[in-house]
Amino acid sequence: MPALLPNDTAALHNGSAMRIAVIDESAARASIIQEGLATLEDCDIFVVTERRGLLARIGEINPDIVLMDLGNPSRDMLEEYFAVSRALDRPIAMFVDESDDESIVASVEAGVSSYVVDGLAAGRIRPILDLAITRFNAFSRLQNDLAEAKGKLAERETIDAAKRILMKSRGLPEPKAYAEMRKAAMDQGKRIVDIAEAIVTADRLMGGQ
């Protein structure tokens, strides 16, 4: 899913309305959230009051953001909803009447963007929604940057391993080994790391280390 826009009222998904899922077993409490979203333009609100098959239902809705109001949940119920949040790649704001440090830490580990204790009021819904999206976007960028850094490091290690193989098997100095891989990449229209991977794979098949 692409990062959401900083302006939460902006349309998403090629001009379609922002889709908001409200998860609450109490229709009365859900109406408070709906009231808080009343000023939002270009949004579709879906209220889900049934816990059974919740993840599948959210999948059908395909929301841009999920607002969960759990009231005063038991430990088992809270963990059940945390399991749902772990499976979603969406901004999630979760409301509870009261909590403890352990539950707050668990909410962060479960990917909840905003964990709000005793804060269900219509006037607070919009700022909390904005905060959830902002935090989700920031965390997504951090994950992407980390994945990119790991990918570059893995590629560098593969290229270095291939250079060592060429240096050992053909008696080449390091600059010459790299130049050989670069030439092969250019001749074949591939990336240097692709050539390096082929060299490393061939060496393993031939019994190299």
C-alpha positions in Angstrom: 0.0 0.0 0.0 1.4 3.4 -0.9 2.0 5.9 1.9 -1.0 8.0 2.8 -1.1 11.7 2.0 -0.3 14.1 4.8 -3.7 15.8 4.2 -6.0 13.0 5.4 -9.1 14.4 3.6 -7.4 14.0 0.2 -8.7 11.3 -2.0 -6.7 8.1 -2.3 -6.4 5.2 -4.7 -6.6 7.1 -8.0 -9.2 9.6 -6.9 -11.4 7.3 -4.9 -12.6 8.2 -1.4 -10.6 7.3 1.7 -12.0 4.1 3.2 -12.3 4.1 7.0 -13.2 0.9 8.9 -14.7 1.4 12.4 -14.4 -1.7 14.5 -16.7 -1.7 17.6 -19.1 -4.2 19.1 -21.1 -1.3 20.5 -23.1 0.6 17.9 -23.5 3.5 20.4 -19.7 3.9 20.8 -19.2 3.5 17.0 -21.6 6.4 16.5 -19.2 8.6 18.5 -16.4 7.8 16.1 -18.7 8.4 13.1 -19.7 11.8 14.6 -16.0 12.7 14.9 -15.5 11.8 11.2 -18.6 13.8 10.0 -16.5 16.7 8.8 -14.3 14.6 6.6 -14.9 14.9 2.9 -14.4 12.2 0.3 -14.5 9.3 2.7 -16.5 6.1 3.1 -17.1 4.8 6.6 -17.7 1.1 7.2 -18.8 0.0 10.7 -18.0 -3.6 11.8 -19.7 -4.8 15.0 -19.0 -8.6 14.7 -15.7 -10.0 16.0 -16.2 -13.3 14.1 -14.4 -13.3 10.8 -13.0 -9.8 11.5 -9.8 -10.1 9.5 -11.7 -11.4 6.4 -14.2 -8.6 6.7 -11.5 -6.0 6.9 -10.0 -7.6 3.8 -13.2 -7.2 2.0 -13.5 -3.5 3.0 -9.8 -2.9 2.1 -9.7 0.3 4.3 -7.1 3.0 4.2 -7.2 3.3 8.0 -8.8 1.3 10.8 -10.3 2.7 14.0 -10.9 0.2 16.8 -12.8 1.0 19.9 -12.6 -1.9 22.4 -14.0 -0.3 25.5 -12.7 -2.2 28.5 -11.3 -5.4 26.9 -10.1 -8.5 28.7 -6.5 -9.5 28.2 -7.5 -12.3 25.7 -9.7 -9.9 23.8 -7.0 -7.4 23.6 -4.5 -10.0 22.3 -7.1 -11.1 19.7 -7.3 -7.6 18.3 -3.5 -7.2 18.4 -3.3 -10.3 16.3 -5.6 -8.6 13.7 -3.4 -5.4 13.8 -0.3 -7.5 13.2 -1.8 -8.9 10.0 -2.7 -5.5 8.6 -0.5 -3.1 6.7 -2.6 -0.1 7.6 -2.7 2.8 10.0 -4.6 1.7 13.1 -5.9 3.7 16.0 -7.1 1.7 19.0 -9.3 3.1 21.8 -9.5 1.5 25.2 -11.1 2.8 28.5 -8.1 1.9 30.6 -4.7 0.1 30.1 -1.4 -0.7 31.6 2.2 -0.4 30.5 2.4 -4.0 29.3 -0.6 -3.5 27.0 0.8 -0.2 25.7 4.1 -1.9 24.8 2.2 -4.8 23.2 0.2 -2.4 21.1 3.4 -0.9 19.7 4.8 -4.3 18.9 1.5 -5.2 17.2 1.8 -2.3 14.8 -0.9 0.0 16.3 -0.2 3.5 15.2 -2.2 5.3 18.0 -3.2 3.6 21.3 -5.6 5.9 23.0 -6.6 5.4 26.7 -9.8 7.0 27.9 -9.9 9.3 24.9 -13.1 8.4 23.0 -14.7 11.7 22.3 -16.0 13.0 18.9 -13.8 16.1 19.0 -10.6 14.0 19.4 -11.3 11.5 16.6 -9.9 13.6 13.7 -6.6 14.6 15.4 -6.1 11.0 16.4 -6.8 9.8 12.8 -4.2 12.3 11.6 -1.7 11.2 14.1 -2.2 7.5 13.2 -1.5 8.2 9.6 1.5 10.3 10.3 3.1 7.7 12.5 2.3 4.9 10.1 3.9 6.8 7.2 7.0 7.6 9.3 7.4 3.9 10.3 6.9 2.7 6.8 9.6 5.1 5.5 11.9 3.8 8.2 11.2 0.2 7.3 11.8 0.9 3.6 15.1 2.7 4.3 16.2 -0.2 6.4 15.2 -2.8 3.8 17.1 -0.8 1.1 20.2 -0.5 3.3 20.1 -4.3 4.0 19.7 -5.0 0.2 22.7 -2.8 -0.7 24.8 -4.5 2.0 23.9 -7.9 0.7 24.7 -6.9 -2.8 28.1 -5.5 -1.7 28.9 -8.7 0.1 28.0 -10.8 -3.0 30.2 -8.7 -5.2 33.1 -8.9 -2.8 32.7 -12.7 -2.6 32.8 -12.9 -6.4 35.9 -10.8 -6.6 37.7 -13.1 -4.1 36.7 -16.1 -6.2 38.1 -14.5 -9.4 41.2 -13.3 -7.6 41.9 -16.8 -6.3 40.9 -18.9 -9.3 42.4 -16.6 -12.0 45.1 -14.9 -10.1 43.7 -11.4 -10.8 44.3 -8.3 -8.7 41.1 -6.9 -7.1 40.7 -4.0 -9.6 41.0 -6.4 -12.5 38.5 -8.8 -11.0 36.0 -6.1 -10.6 36.6 -4.8 -14.1 36.0 -8.3 -15.5 32.6 -8.5 -13.8 31.7 -5.0 -14.9 32.6 -5.9 -18.5 30.5 -9.1 -18.3 27.6 -7.1 -16.9 27.8 -4.5 -19.7 28.1 -7.2 -22.4 25.1 -9.2 -21.1 23.0 -6.2 -20.2 22.9 -7.2 -16.5 23.7 -5.7 -13.2 27.1 -6.4 -11.7 25.5 -8.1 -8.7 23.7 -10.5 -11.1 27.1 -11.5 -12.6 28.5 -11.8 -9.0 25.7 -14.1 -8.0 26.3 -16.3 -11.0 30.0 -16.5 -10.1 29.3 -17.4 -6.5 26.7 -20.0 -7.4 29.0 -21.6 -10.0 31.8 -21.7 -7.4 29.6 -23.5 -4.9 28.5 -26.0 -7.5 32.1 -26.7 -8.3 32.8 -27.3 -4.6 34.3 -23.9 -3.8 33.9 -22.3 -0.4 
